[in-house]
Amino acid sequence: MKESAVVWPSSAPAPSPEAVEGAGARIRLILVEDDDDFREAVAGELMDLGFSVQCFADGTSLLASLADGTDADVIVLDWGLPSISGIDLLPRLRREGIQLPVVFLTGRNSPNHEHLAFDRGALDFVDKARGVPILAKRIRVIVDSAKRPAALEGDEMLQCGRLTLKPRVSRAYWDETDLDLTLTEFNIVRLLATNIGDHVTYRAVYDCMHHVGFIAGSGENGYRTNVRSSIKRIRNKFRLVDPQFGEIENYPSFGYRWGKPREDAA
């Protein structure tokens, strides 16, 4: 069933030219939304905020366009697309080798929908009722974060025992086997491994997944459910390569840490 229509707040003032100019380089965004009026409204407001927006009404047309390559920075997906839903389109994009960050913009804001989106590899999940300015801020954080490792990390490779991290391409290897981590999963592993032996809080892991101050889930500490789910997926990917994998250790009610390599501990 198609999600209900969302009315955007009309009282927000238009951004000043200085605000748009100061927001950084123009981000190239792909918006996939089948509601013509809503798509036009969102695209227009994003362009006013300094984005370059390319629109598609369904996943089929998006895939056809991406077959020839793209210079986009991020994809914004609706959940209830025709022919192939947004949540099924995301893994299809990954199978096609398209690794662009994906953000869901949807009215289906239940925790189950949110968990499934993150499980499939989305980097963010924005309720349509929050409005375009919030979406724009989330997108800028994601794109800036994706660019930052290449700019700050001078080394081509980081070695932590049997784990090899290649920050420039966001790939992680265990015993030289590619773990096929998503960008979010790679960032979590990198955070833990670069703090080897030290506990990293749930909040710090969640900030790594999204951005500082972002909150999702129910209650003050609802984000912990998302962190646990992500850690579980990461552990399972390691255990596909090494059934004895146990480097990611849990400290109950606090967070996780990357334990010392087993040969060192012995």
Buried (B, 14 or more C-beta within 10 A) or exposed (E): EEBEEBEBEEEEEEBEEEEBEEBEEEBBBBBBBBBEEBBEBBBEBBBEBBBBBBBBBBBBEBBEBBEEEBEBBBBBBBBBBEEBBBBEBBEEBBEEEBBBBBBBBBBBBEEEBBBBBBBBBBBBBBBBEBBBBEBBBBBBBBBBBBEEBEEEBEEEEBEBBBBBBBBEEBBBBBEEBEBEBBBBBBBBBBBBBBBBEEBBBBBBBBBBBBBEEEEBBEEEBEBBBBBBEBBEBBBEBBEEBBEEBEBBBEEEEEBBBBBBBEEEEE
